[in-house]
Amino acid sequence: MKVVYLEHPHSLTKEECIPAAVALGFFDGIHLGHQKVIKSALSKAKDLGVASAVMTLDPHPSVVLRKTVQHVRYITPLSEKIRLLSSLGVDILYVVKFDMSFASLVPQDFVDQYIIGLNIQHVVAGFDYSYGSLGKGTMETLPFHSRQQFDQTVVEKYTTNDLKVSSTFIREQLKDGKVSELPNTLGRYYQIRGKVGHGEKRGRTIGFPTANVVLGDDYVIPKTGVYTVRMHVNDRWINGVCNVGYKPTFHKQDKENLPSIEVHLLDFDQQIYGAEVIIEWHNCIREEKKFSGIDALVAQIRKDKGIAEDYFQKNLHDTCFLT
């Protein structure tokens, strides 16, 4: 997949761009609703005999437009989005830098410069997609702004259990620790990537060594608690138990900082400091809590480990990135 980074005003000419059918959206999560839009663009590109493309923005518009938002964590940071879109078979990804000059474009200028100007032959977007300054352009106004240079497909909302699948909804699921429900909305188990760093090394002293995972990007972190997970390390998936939290048995809670992410791998005893890993979240076992002492903590960890072993005995999983 070719990745094209654009900053307003871009300098590409129509003649320099490959004709394409494009899916428009921010696409944080590449969830099942997003996949419906993207697969529609792939299908349309095939019908028209043109390339398939996706156009997204970076960073999230709220960072630029809302003065109260300083930083956004993502379900799929840009690097993850690129991996997933490539696996879907998209030919071109346009990544447009979202800044005030781009945000100020009136809808017609956005269409002239970023749709017609990039040689887009067909546009696919969700029913609630908007474009241009203050989001004044909608899928209802797009035919007027198209100057009859391209056609469009509007994809209706995707629902599960009568609920609209959206990035906001999935963020709430993660915030509530409902990781086991994500295959029904995200289309896969939630994954985050990072590297094994040095932690407090307390786990090894109580019989449960853990890998302290330092995130490689701005991922949304699930609610604090204990989870059944799988971790990809050294080219294989290993079952484990993950604690996300602030270790209240040993420390005063400091929620100004990110919680630590520590994984105890089942039947595994290798040194993996510095290894690149992927954590795949399966099920929430319990919330994080403070224990009266080491013995009570160890008893609970032993119980958590037993729950995870039982879970993986009953649930054999093949990792699927997309459905």
Residue pairs with C-beta under 8 A, 6 or more apart in sequence:
1 82
1 85
1 86
1 90
1 91
1 92
1 93
2 91
2 92
2 93
3 82
3 92
3 93
3 95
4 12
4 92
4 93
4 94
4 95
5 95
5 97
6 12
6 94
6 95
6 96
6 97
6 114
7 96
7 97
7 99
8 96
8 97
8 99
8 101
8 102
8 105
8 113
9 101
9 113
10 113
10 114
10 117
12 117
12 118
13 117
14 116
14 117
14 118
14 119
15 119
17 117
17 118
17 119
18 50
18 51
18 91
18 92
18 119
19 48
19 50
19 51
19 119
19 120
19 121
20 45
20 50
20 51
20 52
20 53
20 91
20 92
20 118
20 119
20 120
20 121
21 41
21 42
21 44
21 45
21 48
21 50
21 51
21 52
21 53
21 120
21 121
21 122
21 123
21 124
22 41
22 52
22 53
22 54
22 55
22 94
22 115
22 118
22 120
22 122
22 123
22 124
23 37
23 38
23 40
23 41
23 52
23 53
23 54
23 55
23 124
23 125
24 54
24 55
24 123
24 124
24 125
24 129
24 131
25 34
25 37
25 54
25 55
25 56
25 125
25 126
25 129
26 56
26 57
26 60
26 61
26 167
27 34
27 38
27 54
27 56
27 76
27 81
27 85
28 60
28 74
28 75
28 76
28 81
28 167
29 75
29 76
29 167
29 170
29 186
30 38
30 76
30 81
30 84
30 85
30 88
30 187
30 322
31 75
31 158
31 165
31 166
31 167
31 170
31 185
31 186
31 187
32 158
32 160
32 165
32 185
32 186
32 187
32 323
33 126
33 155
33 157
33 158
33 164
33 165
33 166
35 88
35 187
35 322
35 323
36 155
36 158
37 124
37 125
37 126
37 155
38 54
38 85
38 88
38 90
38 124
39 88
40 124
40 153
40 155
41 52
41 53
41 54
41 90
41 122
41 124
41 153
42 52
42 88
42 89
42 90
44 122
44 124
44 153
45 51
45 52
45 53
45 91
45 122
46 52
48 121
48 122
50 121
50 122
51 91
51 92
52 89
52 90
52 91
52 92
53 90
53 91
53 92
53 93
53 94
53 120
54 85
54 90
54 92
54 93
54 94
55 93
55 94
55 96
55 114
56 81
56 93
56 94
56 95
56 96
57 95
57 96
57 97
57 98
58 78
58 95
58 96
58 97
58 98
59 72
59 98
60 72
60 74
60 98
61 98
61 103
62 69
62 72
63 69
63 70
63 71
63 72
63 98
64 98
64 99
64 100
64 103
65 103
71 218
72 218
73 218
73 219
73 220
73 221
74 80
74 217
74 218
74 219
74 220
75 167
75 170
75 171
75 174
75 186
75 190
75 219
75 220
76 84
77 217
77 218
77 219
78 95
79 216
79 217
80 191
80 193
80 217
80 219
82 93
84 321
84 322
85 93
87 321
87 322
88 322
94 114
94 118
96 102
96 114
103 133
104 133
105 113
105 132
105 133
106 132
106 133
106 136
107 131
107 132
107 133
107 136
107 137
107 141
107 145
108 132
108 145
109 132
110 131
110 132
110 137
111 131
111 132
111 137
111 142
111 145
111 146
111 147
112 147
115 123
115 146
115 149
115 150
116 146
116 147
116 149
116 150
120 150
121 150
121 151
122 150
122 151
122 152
122 153
123 142
123 146
123 150
123 151
123 152
123 153
124 152
124 153
124 155
125 139
125 152
125 153
125 154
125 155
126 139
126 154
126 155
126 156
126 157
127 139
127 154
127 155
127 156
127 157
128 139
128 157
129 138
129 139
130 136
130 137
130 138
131 137
131 138
131 142
137 145
139 152
139 154
142 152
143 152
146 152
157 164
157 165
158 164
158 165
159 165
160 184
160 185
161 184
163 169
165 185
169 185
170 182
170 185
170 186
171 220
173 179
173 181
173 182
173 185
174 182
174 190
174 220
174 221
174 222
174 223
175 220
175 222
175 223
176 223
177 222
177 223
177 225
177 227
177 284
177 287
178 284
179 189
179 190
179 222
179 227
179 281
179 282
179 283
179 284
180 282
180 283
180 284
182 188
182 189
182 190
182 281
183 189
187 322
187 323
188 319
188 320
188 321
188 322
188 323
189 280
189 281
189 282
189 317
189 319
190 222
190 280
190 281
191 278
191 279
191 280
191 281
192 215
192 217
192 219
192 221
192 278
192 279
192 281
193 215
193 216
193 217
193 219
193 276
193 277
193 278
193 279
194 213
194 214
194 215
194 216
194 261
194 276
194 277
194 279
195 213
195 214
195 216
195 274
195 275
195 276
195 277
196 211
196 212
196 213
196 214
196 233
196 272
196 273
196 274
196 275
196 277
197 212
197 213
197 214
197 273
197 274
198 212
198 273
199 210
199 212
199 260
199 262
200 212
200 247
200 250
202 250
203 209
203 210
203 262
203 264
206 294
206 297
206 298
206 301
207 298
208 264
208 298
208 301
208 305
209 264
209 269
210 243
210 262
210 263
210 264
211 231
211 233
211 262
211 263
211 264
211 265
211 272
211 277
212 260
212 261
212 262
213 261
213 262
213 263
213 277
213 279
215 221
215 258
215 261
216 276
221 244
221 258
221 259
221 261
222 244
222 281
222 284
223 244
223 284
223 287
224 244
224 245
224 246
224 259
224 287
224 288
225 243
225 244
225 245
225 284
225 285
225 286
225 287
225 288
226 241
226 242
226 243
226 244
226 284
226 285
226 286
226 287
226 288
226 304
227 241
227 242
227 243
227 244
227 281
227 282
227 283
227 284
227 285
228 239
228 240
228 241
228 242
228 282
228 283
228 285
228 307
228 308
228 311
228 312
229 239
229 240
229 241
229 242
229 263
229 279
229 280
229 281
229 282
230 237
230 238
230 239
230 240
230 279
230 280
230 282
230 317
230 319
231 237
231 238
231 240
231 263
231 265
231 277
231 278
231 279
231 280
232 238
232 277
232 278
232 280
232 319
233 265
233 272
233 275
233 276
233 277
234 270
234 272
234 275
237 280
237 319
238 265
238 266
238 267
238 268
239 265
239 266
239 267
239 308
239 309
239 312
240 263
240 264
240 265
240 266
240 268
240 308
241 263
241 264
241 266
241 285
241 301
241 304
241 305
241 308
242 261
242 262
242 263
242 264
242 279
242 281
243 260
243 261
243 262
243 264
243 288
244 259
244 260
244 261
244 288
245 259
245 260
245 288
246 253
246 254
246 255
246 259
246 260
246 288
247 260
248 288
248 289
248 290
249 290
249 291
249 293
249 294
249 297
261 279
263 279
264 301
264 305
266 305
266 308
266 309
266 312
280 319
282 311
282 315
282 317
283 311
285 304
285 307
285 308
286 304
291 297
291 300
